[in-house]
Amino acid sequence: MSALSGQKPVFRFAPSPNGLLHLGHALSAILNFEMAKAANGRFLLRMEDIDIARCKPEYEEAIEEDLAWLGLDWEKSVRRQSEHISEYAAALEKLKAKGLIYPAFMSRTEIRRWVENYEAEGAEWPRDPDGAPHYPPDDKALSEHESAARIASGEKHVWRLDMEKAVKQLFQALTFTETGPAHTGLLPADPARWGDVMLWRWDAPSSYHLSVVVDDALQGVSHVVRGLDLFYATSVHRLLQTLLGLPEPIYHHHRLILGEDGRKLSKSNASTALSALREQGLSAGDLRILIDQPTL
Ligand code: GLU
């Protein structure tokens, strides 16, 4: 099912208000805005703030101030994920009803130890595209009764997707349409590379993967324009969209702006924050020239 059925194209910029925007965000926001304008489409702003401990209203204000300084204009009904938890919970229930998710009890340290023990035998345990080990299989093997008893006793748990089972439920090869410069065309999606992804955290409701697909569908997003760091996550998104019966947007992953150390810019580096550059006297026009530099 395509999200492009006779309506205006819809683009969105979806930052997490857990820090200040940097040059990489500026590139993403400007591209979304320009592509929406060129397509006579709509440009939305979405605050991805499910991580309530780290997201702050003052960062939201700073984001809007930065975007306005860049000369961007977005629809003023801004969607805040923290206000839509019940919609993500409904999607989780749908997957639960299909028998595709399970409660997972292992902490990060326990996962690390499990992987160390496994690899001590000589075999390598798979890692996801971000380099994190796949979730061990033990909790999936628990009986419903055992899991329920552990939850009832107050044991901390998250909900994970049973990837093997989920992939088996697909009736056709999973693909996505990509228009970004690094990889272009109809591409194969390979969600199994991620193992049993987390769909509901213990310390915050929902998860990035679940809320992003629910929101893109509910907001009628037809074009997802974002950094290449999320290229491989698209496979998980396509899987969730298919399992939940949600429309398929077109994807465009743009280059990342790297810092002097050759690494992706981070929100903790104050010197590349848009507000810092603005305070140094840079104009929005200077900034556009700066992010156009191919070396950046
Ligand atoms: N909230 C994500 C971020 O700030 C972007 C999500 C997306 O564009 O799909 O990196």
Boltz pocket constraint, residues with backbone or C-beta under 6 A from the ligand:
constraints:
  - pocket:
      binder: B
      contacts: [[A, 12], [A, 14], [A, 15], [A, 16], [A, 48], [A, 212], [A, 225], [A, 226], [A, 230]]
      max_distance: 6.0
